[in-house]
Amino acid sequence: MAFRGIILSHETIREWCHKFAYHFLEVIKKRERQPHDKWHLLDEMNVKINGQWFVLWRAVDRERLEVDVFL
């Protein structure tokens, strides 16, 4: 806004946040992917981090999207 020569106060920005925050939250929730009830792949891999071995587990749902990762 300052680039275009429009001067705003912090209070104006705060009011916009209160006015539009709920709408942005709804848009984000709609785009957020939902995990499905069935996992199609549970992948296990051994990883060495700082000289110590760990087991990395990865779960993938039916659309091949990552559901969870556990180290």
C-alpha positions in Angstrom: 0.0 0.0 0.0 2.9 2.4 0.8 4.3 1.7 -2.7 1.0 3.1 -4.1 1.1 6.1 -1.8 -1.7 4.9 0.5 -1.1 5.6 4.1 -2.7 3.2 6.7 -2.6 3.0 10.4 -2.1 -0.2 12.4 -5.7 0.1 13.6 -6.9 -0.2 10.0 -4.9 -3.3 9.4 -6.3 -4.8 12.7 -9.9 -4.1 11.6 -9.3 -5.7 8.2 -7.9 -8.8 10.0 -11.0 -9.0 12.2 -13.3 -8.5 9.2 -11.7 -11.0 6.8 -10.0 -13.6 9.1 -13.1 -15.9 9.2 -13.4 -15.9 5.4 -9.7 -16.8 5.0 -10.0 -19.5 7.6 -12.9 -21.1 5.6 -10.9 -21.0 2.3 -7.9 -22.6 4.0 -10.0 -25.3 5.5 -11.7 -26.1 2.2 -8.3 -26.5 0.5 -6.8 -28.5 3.3 -6.6 -32.2 2.3 -8.5 -34.6 4.4 -6.9 -38.0 5.2 -8.9 -41.0 4.1 -9.9 -44.0 6.2 -7.6 -46.4 4.5 -3.8 -46.3 4.2 -2.4 -48.0 1.1 1.3 -47.9 1.9 3.3 -47.9 5.1 6.9 -47.3 4.3 9.8 -48.1 6.6 13.3 -46.8 6.1 16.5 -46.7 8.3 18.1 -43.2 8.5 21.4 -42.3 10.1 21.3 -38.8 11.7 24.4 -37.5 13.5 25.8 -41.0 13.7 22.7 -42.5 15.3 20.3 -44.8 13.4 16.6 -44.1 13.4 13.6 -45.8 11.8 11.5 -43.5 9.6 7.8 -44.6 9.0 5.7 -43.0 6.4 1.9 -43.6 5.8 0.3 -42.8 2.4 -3.5 -42.8 1.7 -5.3 -44.1 -1.4 -4.6 -40.9 -3.4 -0.9 -41.3 -2.7 -0.8 -38.3 -0.4 1.3 -38.4 2.7 -0.8 -38.9 5.8 1.8 -39.1 8.6 5.5 -39.4 9.2 7.0 -40.9 12.4 10.8 -40.9 13.2 
